[in-house]
Amino acid sequence: MNQTRALLIFAWLMVATLLWMKWGEERAATNAPAAQTVPQLPASTVPSASGVPGTAAPAPATSGVPVATTEASAAPAATAPDRITVTTDVLRLVLDGGTVHGAQLLDYPQTTEDGSPPVQLLDPSPASFFAAQSGWVSTQGAPSHERGFVPVGAARAYTLGPGELELALPFEWTGANGVSVRRTYVIRRGQYAIEVRDEVRNAGNAPWQGWIYRQLLRVPPVVAGGMTNPTAFSLNGAAWYSPEEKYEKRTYEDFVDDGPLARQVTGGWIALSQHYFLGAWVPQADQAAMYDLRVDGALHGIAARGPQFTVAPGQQVVSEAKLWIGPKLQDRLEHVAPGLDLTLDYGIFTFLSKPIHWLLAQLHKLTHNWGWAIVLLVLLIKLALYPLSAAQYKSMAKMRKFQPRMAQLKERYGDDRQKLQMAMMELYKKEKINPVGGCLPILIQMPVFFALYWVLLESVELRQAVWIPYWIDNLTARDPYFILPLLNAAIMWTTQKLSPAVGMDPTQQKMMQLMPLVFGVMFAFFPAGLVLYWVTNGALGLLQQWWMMRKYSEAPAKA
């Protein structure tokens, strides 16, 4: 099998993979709930004593935790908690003691246009509602995420000033029985992980029993399908992690069909994921919580309920958590909690995609340009595969040398393909020609190609990344002028002309002649960064093939 056949195999594998991805996309679109312009969200429910979780058996998924309210169904303004606006160098938050209502990511504009507003991850508006909530449940009185917490201090707007490293925002609830809960948000410069600390003090005369819950709720985003929209292939749904089962996930469409989730977890996290961005609760690692998925009308969410505390008079307990609101940054997520970096969901190619992402990040430190980092990545891969490539081109040069003799064998045996193959194998053995020498390098590069595809789809660092201004201003979008796909087609065509088409029937030859056109059309819809990788790989391979063929070619063998 020569390089031409290897390219044919690669082409069909790529087409099969794309068809499989397209099938999955259409299946998700078929199962997705109908979009609602202004969804009708459920009103708040009253916590019940039956919702207190124990360690022996899980409680039902919706018991004991009040569901979210939006602007349309909120409590009257007189009892609504005071909201505070917090601005750091990377975040602008709107929150009260129990809920983070809004979160803008200041370093991530929505589009590449000048003056584009920042990405709004958490959003109080009904059509795109997404909130992070936390509260307490107790038959003796406790603050929920809807009411109870009162800000300590009169200010309603805070800004992290020059030279300041963090902001600490305290809220407090005091019950009639002498029990108080003090909640403190700690937001640090340059960080998307918010520390949330709850201190329960019992100044009364009787023990107090209650449990904490943390949840993420949202209206699932409507994702347009199509190969030109990489969002269609990214996880839109819930993800969670436990030390025993590791990383697990579920799309919004499968929340009900795949059954309830009721699992006691210590040392894990819960999250709602979307393309490039993530909301996640990371409970205190040594405190157990019950993980539940929930569907309340248009709302879908995931909750961590527990642990339960009994606080004696004169005693206090503390429960801490981290709330991640931001982009999926691999190098940061892995330091927030074990397995949180797996929310960069590369699927079956994770084992390759993670080191490729790391290597790209190191190359970017040298080039300060993600496009040139991709070019250097190809160069490194070519250098690593040079011994295999050299053997490949030596084999191809020998095959070209013996093409007249192979043509003679075809004439001799005519349509008797079995005898022809036996005669050719005998020739290969005698002249020490390796007919599969052209396959191994390209077969090795195939998983690298698909792994890089997922890196480009998932890596927020490459989102809207510019390679060459006024041409490729977004490596994760297609080439607007189709220059790279055309270059790739030209390189493939030239490579074919240099490659000996040995042992191929006319049908295979015609198929191979169409491959530059097929790939040119297909790559027109691929992310520009991926096409840049393949064009660079093809150009270096063509240069290497031309040089090696000159070096090892000899006069054609006489028939």
C-alpha positions in Angstrom: 0.0 0.0 0.0 1.6 3.3 -1.1 1.0 6.8 0.2 -1.8 7.4 -2.3 -3.8 4.5 -0.9 -3.1 5.7 2.6 -4.5 9.1 1.7 -7.6 7.4 0.3 -8.1 5.4 3.5 -7.7 8.6 5.5 -10.2 10.5 3.3 -12.9 7.8 3.8 -12.2 7.6 7.6 -12.6 11.4 7.8 -15.8 11.4 5.8 -17.1 8.6 8.0 -16.2 10.5 11.2 -17.9 13.7 9.9 -21.0 11.7 9.0 -21.1 10.2 12.5 -20.8 13.7 14.0 -23.5 15.0 11.7 -25.8 12.2 12.7 -25.2 12.9 16.4 -25.9 16.6 15.8 -29.2 15.9 14.0 -30.2 13.4 16.7 -29.7 16.0 19.4 -31.6 18.5 17.4 -34.5 16.0 17.0 -34.6 15.3 20.7 -34.2 18.9 21.9 -37.1 20.6 23.5 -38.8 23.4 21.5 -37.3 26.8 22.0 -39.2 29.3 24.2 -38.8 33.0 23.8 -39.9 33.7 27.4 -40.1 30.4 29.3 -42.6 30.0 32.1 -40.5 29.2 35.1 -41.9 27.6 38.3 -42.7 29.7 41.4 -40.8 29.2 44.6 -41.7 26.3 46.8 -41.4 26.1 50.5 -38.6 23.9 51.9 -39.9 20.8 53.8 -38.5 18.9 56.7 -38.5 15.7 54.5 -35.9 17.3 52.4 -33.1 17.0 55.0 -30.7 14.5 53.6 -29.2 11.7 55.5 -26.2 9.6 54.9 -28.1 6.3 54.6 -30.5 6.9 51.7 -30.8 9.7 49.2 -33.8 12.0 49.2 -35.8 12.7 46.1 -34.2 15.0 43.6 -36.5 18.0 44.2 -37.3 17.7 47.9 -36.4 20.4 50.3 -34.6 22.7 47.9 -36.5 25.8 46.7 -36.4 26.2 42.9 -35.2 29.4 41.3 -37.2 32.5 40.8 -36.7 34.9 37.9 -37.7 38.5 37.5 -41.1 37.4 36.4 -41.8 35.2 39.4 -39.7 36.8 42.1 -40.9 37.8 45.6 -42.3 41.3 46.1 -39.7 44.1 45.9 -40.1 44.9 49.6 -38.8 41.4 50.6 -36.3 40.9 47.8 -32.7 40.8 48.8 -30.5 43.8 48.1 -28.3 43.1 45.1 -24.6 44.2 44.9 -22.5 44.9 41.8 -18.9 43.8 42.0 -16.3 44.6 39.3 -12.8 43.1 39.2 -10.3 43.1 36.4 -11.9 40.0 34.8 -15.5 39.8 36.2 -18.6 42.0 36.7 -21.0 40.3 39.0 -24.5 41.0 40.3 -25.2 39.1 43.4 -27.0 38.9 46.8 -26.5 36.7 49.8 -27.9 33.6 48.1 -27.6 34.0 44.4 -25.2 35.2 41.8 -27.6 36.6 39.3 -25.3 37.9 36.6 -21.7 37.4 35.5 -20.0 39.2 32.6 -16.5 37.9 31.5 -14.7 41.2 30.8 -11.8 39.6 28.8 -14.1 37.8 26.4 -16.1 39.9 24.0 -19.1 38.3 22.4 -17.9 39.0 18.8 -14.8 40.2 17.1 -16.4 43.6 16.3 -15.0 46.7 18.0 -17.1 47.6 21.1 -18.6 44.2 21.4 -20.1 43.6 24.9 -18.5 40.9 27.1 -19.9 37.4 27.3 -22.8 37.2 29.7 -22.4 33.8 31.4 -24.9 34.1 34.3 -28.0 35.9 33.2 -31.2 36.9 35.1 -33.3 37.4 32.0 -36.0 34.8 31.5 -35.0 33.8 28.0 -31.4 32.9 28.9 -31.7 32.5 32.7 -28.6 31.0 34.3 -27.9 31.4 38.1 -25.6 30.0 40.8 -27.5 29.6 44.1 -26.8 28.5 47.6 -28.8 28.4 50.8 -29.8 26.5 54.0 -32.8 24.3 54.9 -34.0 23.8 58.5 -37.3 23.3 60.3 -36.0 25.8 62.9 -35.4 28.6 60.3 -32.6 29.2 57.9 -31.7 31.6 55.0 -32.5 30.3 51.5 -31.0 31.5 48.2 -34.1 33.7 47.8 -34.3 35.6 51.1 -32.8 35.9 54.5 -29.2 37.1 53.8 -28.6 40.8 54.4 -25.4 42.6 53.2 -23.1 43.8 56.0 -22.5 47.5 55.1 -24.3 50.1 53.1 -22.4 50.0 49.8 -24.1 48.4 46.9 -21.3 48.6 44.4 -17.7 47.5 44.8 -14.7 47.8 42.4 -11.4 46.1 42.9 -9.1 49.1 42.8 -5.4 49.4 41.7 -3.2 47.5 44.1 -6.0 45.6 45.7 -5.8 41.8 45.5 -9.2 40.8 46.7 -12.6 41.8 47.8 -14.5 40.2 50.7 -18.3 40.7 50.7 -20.1 39.6 53.9 -23.8 38.8 54.3 -25.6 37.7 57.4 -28.8 36.1 58.6 -30.0 36.0 62.2 -32.9 33.8 63.3 -35.2 34.3 66.2 -33.7 31.4 68.1 -30.2 33.0 68.3 -28.7 31.1 65.3 -26.9 33.2 62.7 -25.3 32.4 59.4 -22.6 34.6 58.0 -21.7 34.2 54.4 -18.6 35.7 52.8 -17.7 35.9 49.2 -14.0 36.3 48.5 -13.2 37.5 44.9 -9.6 37.8 43.9 -7.8 39.7 41.2 -7.5 37.8 37.9 -9.5 34.8 39.3 -12.7 33.2 38.2 -12.9 31.0 41.2 -15.0 32.7 44.0 -14.6 31.4 47.6 -17.9 31.2 49.4 -17.6 30.6 53.2 -20.6 30.0 55.5 -20.2 30.2 59.3 -23.1 29.0 61.4 -23.1 30.2 65.0 -25.6 29.0 67.7 -26.0 31.7 70.4 -29.4 30.1 71.5 -30.3 27.6 74.1 -31.2 24.6 72.0 -29.3 22.6 69.3 -29.9 23.7 65.7 -30.0 21.3 62.8 -29.9 22.2 59.1 -28.2 21.4 55.8 -26.7 23.5 53.0 -27.4 23.2 49.3 -25.6 24.6 46.3 -27.1 24.5 42.8 -26.8 25.7 39.2 -30.0 26.3 37.2 -30.5 27.5 33.7 -32.7 27.6 30.6 -30.8 25.4 28.2 -29.4 27.4 25.3 -30.7 26.9 21.8 -27.7 25.7 19.7 -27.9 25.9 16.0 -26.7 22.9 14.1 -24.4 22.6 11.2 -20.7 21.8 10.7 -19.9 25.5 10.5 -21.0 25.9 14.1 -18.5 24.2 16.5 -20.9 24.9 19.4 -23.1 22.0 18.1 -20.3 19.5 19.0 -19.5 20.8 22.4 -21.2 19.6 25.6 -24.2 21.6 26.5 -25.4 20.0 29.8 -24.4 18.9 33.2 -21.1 17.4 34.3 -20.0 16.1 37.7 -17.1 14.3 39.3 -16.6 11.9 42.1 -13.3 10.2 43.2 -14.9 6.8 42.5 -16.7 7.3 39.2 -14.5 10.1 37.9 -15.8 12.5 35.2 -19.5 12.0 34.1 -21.8 14.1 31.9 -25.3 14.4 30.6 -26.8 16.6 27.9 -30.0 18.5 28.8 -32.0 16.3 26.4 -31.0 13.3 28.5 -31.8 14.7 31.9 -35.1 12.7 32.1 -34.5 9.9 29.7 -31.3 8.6 31.5 -33.0 8.5 34.9 -32.3 10.3 38.1 -29.0 11.1 39.7 -28.9 10.6 43.4 -25.4 10.0 44.6 -23.5 10.7 47.8 -20.2 12.2 46.9 -17.2 13.5 49.0 -14.5 15.4 47.2 -16.2 16.1 43.9 -17.9 18.9 42.0 -21.0 19.8 39.9 -21.1 22.0 36.8 -23.2 23.2 33.9 -21.1 23.4 30.8 -21.4 25.2 27.5 -19.1 25.9 24.6 -15.9 27.5 26.0 -17.5 28.5 29.4 -18.5 26.9 32.6 -20.3 27.4 35.9 -19.3 25.0 38.6 -19.7 24.5 42.4 -16.8 22.7 44.2 -18.0 21.9 47.7 -15.6 21.5 50.6 -13.6 18.4 49.8 -14.1 16.6 53.2 -17.9 17.3 53.4 -20.3 14.9 51.7 -23.1 16.1 49.5 -26.0 14.4 47.5 -25.8 15.1 43.8 -29.1 15.5 42.0 -30.2 16.5 38.5 -33.4 18.4 38.3 -35.9 19.6 35.7 -38.5 22.2 36.7 -40.4 23.3 33.7 -38.0 25.1 31.4 -35.2 25.0 34.0 -32.5 22.4 34.0 -30.0 22.1 36.8 -27.7 20.2 39.1 -27.5 20.5 42.9 -25.2 19.4 45.6 -27.3 19.0 48.8 -25.6 18.6 52.2 -24.0 18.0 54.5 -26.3 18.2 57.4 -25.0 19.9 60.6 -26.1 19.8 64.2 -24.8 22.9 66.0 -24.9 22.8 69.8 -25.5 26.0 71.8 -22.3 28.1 72.0 -20.8 26.2 69.0 -20.2 27.0 65.3 -19.6 25.1 62.1 -18.1 26.1 58.8 -18.8 25.0 55.2 -16.7 26.3 52.4 -17.0 26.0 48.6 -15.6 27.4 45.4 -17.7 28.8 42.6 -16.1 28.9 39.2 -17.7 31.3 36.8 -15.6 31.7 33.7 -13.8 30.2 30.7 -12.5 26.7 30.5 -8.9 27.4 31.1 -7.1 24.0 31.4 -4.1 25.2 33.4 -6.4 26.9 36.0 -9.2 24.4 36.3 -6.9 21.6 37.2 -5.7 23.5 40.3 -9.3 24.4 41.5 -10.4 20.7 41.9 -9.4 17.3 40.7 -10.9 16.5 37.3 -12.4 19.9 36.7 -10.1 20.4 33.7 -12.0 17.4 32.1 -14.8 19.8 31.3 -12.6 20.6 28.3 -14.3 17.6 26.8 -12.1 16.1 24.1 -14.0 12.8 24.1 -12.0 9.7 23.1 -9.1 11.8 22.0 -8.4 13.3 25.5 -5.2 11.3 25.9 -3.8 13.1 22.8 -5.7 16.4 23.0 -4.5 17.4 26.5 -0.8 17.1 25.7 -1.4 18.9 22.3 -3.1 21.7 24.1 -0.2 21.9 26.6 2.4 21.9 23.8 0.4 24.6 21.9 0.4 26.7 25.0 4.2 26.4 25.4 4.7 27.3 21.7 2.4 30.3 22.1 4.6 31.6 24.8 7.4 31.7 22.2 5.4 33.1 19.3 2.6 35.1 21.0 0.4 34.0 18.1 -1.7 30.8 18.1 -1.4 30.5 14.3 2.3 30.4 14.3 2.2 28.0 17.3 0.2 25.6 15.1 2.8 25.9 12.4 5.6 25.1 14.9 3.5 22.2 16.2 3.5 20.7 12.7 7.2 21.2 12.4 7.8 19.3 15.6 5.6 16.5 14.6 7.4 16.3 11.2 10.8 16.2 13.0 9.5 13.4 15.3 8.3 11.4 12.3 11.3 12.0 10.1 12.8 8.5 10.4 9.5 7.0 9.3 9.1 9.5 6.5 12.6 8.8 5.2 11.8 5.1 5.1 8.6 5.9 3.3 10.2 8.0 0.6 12.9 5.5 0.1 10.3 2.9 -0.5 8.4 5.2 -2.9 11.6 5.9 -4.8 12.2 2.2 -5.3 8.6 1.7 -6.4 9.0 4.4 -9.0 12.2 2.8 -10.2 10.4 -0.5 -10.8 7.2 0.9 -12.3 8.2 -0.4 -15.9 8.6 -3.9 -14.5 5.3 -3.7 -12.7 3.6 -2.5 -15.9 5.1 -5.6 -17.6 3.6 -7.9 -14.9 0.2 -6.3 -15.5 0.4 -7.0 -19.2 1.5 -10.6 -18.6 -1.2 -11.6 -16.2 -4.0 -9.4 -17.5 -7.2 -9.9 -15.4 -5.8 -12.6 -13.2 -5.5 -10.5 -10.1 -4.4 -13.3 -7.8 -1.4 -14.2 -10.0 -0.6 -10.5 -10.5 -0.6 -9.9 -6.7 1.6 -12.9 -6.1 4.1 -11.8 -8.8 4.2 -8.3 -7.4 4.8 -9.6 -3.8 7.6 -11.7 -5.2 9.1 -8.6 -6.8 8.7 -6.6 -3.5 10.5 -9.4 -1.6 13.3 -9.7 -4.1 14.0 -5.9 -4.4 13.4 -5.3 -0.7 10.5 -2.9 -1.3 8.1 -2.2 1.5 4.6 -1.6 -0.1 3.1 -0.4 3.2 5.9 2.1 3.9 3.7 5.0 2.9 1.0 4.2 5.4 2.5 4.4 8.8 3.3 8.2 9.0 -0.1 9.2 7.8 -1.9 6.7 10.0 0.0 8.1 13.0 -1.0 11.6 12.0 -4.7 10.8 11.7 -5.4 10.7 15.5 -3.2 13.8 15.9 -5.4 15.5 13.3 -8.7 14.6 15.1 -7.2 15.4 18.5 -6.2 18.9 17.3 -9.7 19.3 15.8 -11.2 18.9 19.4 -8.5 21.2 20.8 -9.6 23.9 18.4 -13.2 23.3 19.1 -12.8 23.4 22.9 -9.9 25.7 23.7 -11.2 29.1 24.7 -7.6 30.5 24.3 -8.0 30.0 20.5 -11.5 31.6 20.5 -11.3 34.7 18.2 -7.5 34.3 18.1 -5.9 36.2 15.2 -3.3 34.6 13.0 -2.9 37.2 10.2 -4.9 40.4 10.6 -7.4 41.2 7.9 -7.4 37.6 6.8 -7.6 35.0 9.6 -8.9 36.9 12.6 -10.5 33.8 14.2 -8.7 30.5 14.1 -11.8 28.7 15.3 -13.9 30.0 12.4 -13.6 29.1 8.7 -11.2 30.9 6.4 -13.4 33.8 5.1 -11.6 33.9 1.7 -11.1 30.1 1.3 -7.4 30.6 0.6 -6.3 27.8 2.9 -8.7 25.2 1.5 -7.5 26.1 -2.0 -3.9 25.8 -1.0 -4.6 22.4 0.5 -6.2 21.2 -2.7 -3.2 22.4 -4.7 -0.7 20.7 -2.4 -2.7 17.5 -2.5 -2.8 17.6 -6.3 1.0 18.2 -6.6 1.7 15.4 -4.0 -0.3 13.0 -6.1 1.8 13.9 -9.2 5.0 13.0 -7.3 3.6 9.7 -5.9 3.7 6.5 -7.9 0.2 5.0 -8.3 1.3 1.4 -8.2 -1.2 -1.4 -8.0 -4.3 0.8 -8.3 -7.1 0.0 -10.7 -8.7 2.8 -12.8 -11.6 3.3 -10.4 -9.2 3.9 -7.5 -7.1 6.3 -9.6 -10.2 8.3 -10.5 -11.2 8.5 -6.8 -7.8 9.7 -5.9 -7.9 12.4 -8.6 -11.1 13.7 -7.0 -9.6 13.8 -3.5 -8.1 17.3 -3.8 -11.5 18.7 -4.8 -13.3 16.7 -2.1 -10.9 17.9 0.6 -11.0 21.5 -0.7 -14.7 21.6 -0.4 -14.8 19.8 3.0 -12.0 22.0 4.5 -13.9 25.2 3.4 -16.2 24.6 6.4 -13.5 23.6 8.9 -11.9 25.9 11.5 -9.1 27.9 9.9 -6.7 26.7 12.6 -7.3 23.0 11.6 -6.9 23.7 7.9 -3.7 25.7 8.7 -2.4 22.6 10.4 -3.1 20.4 7.4 -1.8 22.8 4.9 1.4 23.2 6.8 1.7 19.5 7.2 1.0 18.9 3.5 3.4 21.6 2.4 6.3 20.3 4.5 5.5 16.7 3.4 5.5 17.8 -0.3 8.9 19.6 0.2 10.3 16.5 2.0 9.0 14.2 -0.6 10.5 16.2 -3.5 13.8 16.3 -1.8 13.9 12.6 -0.8 12.7 11.5 -4.2 15.6 13.4 -5.8 18.0 12.0 -3.3 16.9 8.3 -3.6 15.5 8.1 -7.1 17.5 6.1 -9.7 17.1 5.4 -13.3 14.1 3.3 -14.0 14.7 -0.4 -13.9 14.6 -2.2 -17.3 11.5 -4.2 -17.9 
